Amino acid sequence: QVALVESGGGLVQAGGSLRLSCAASGIILSSKAMGWFRRAPGKQREYVAGISSGGSTNYADSVKGRFTISRDNAKNTVHLQMNNLKPEDTAVYYCAADRWGMGYDIWGQGTQVTVSS
């Protein structure tokens, strides 16, 4: 059974940092494109960052220069390092995997990130 489990969310003051993790079971993440998304209250889900199977990374303009996506292949985990957090980063963060090269089809349950001003 394939599953993604996020962790690392929490409450932090503006300017602080958090590191989110996405641990996988039933799937080898190193060969998959992975992404982080978020959904803020009252808003649609939005793309945050992605990493290809080859290691190329991509970021939404709103987080570029502050967030970093990375893989730990030994632990079959993907991370999202979030620095200089802002109140507008408050959201539930989800990781997702693209198993077949046709879009993200496996999603985690999400982890809450709250940034206070």
Secondary structure, DSSP 8 states (H G I E B T S, - for coil): --EEEEE--EEEETT--EEEEEEEESS-GGGSEEEEEEE-TTS--EEEEEE-TTS-EEE-TTTTTTEEEEEEGGGTEEEEEE-S--GGG-EEEEEEEESSSSS--EE---EEEEEE-
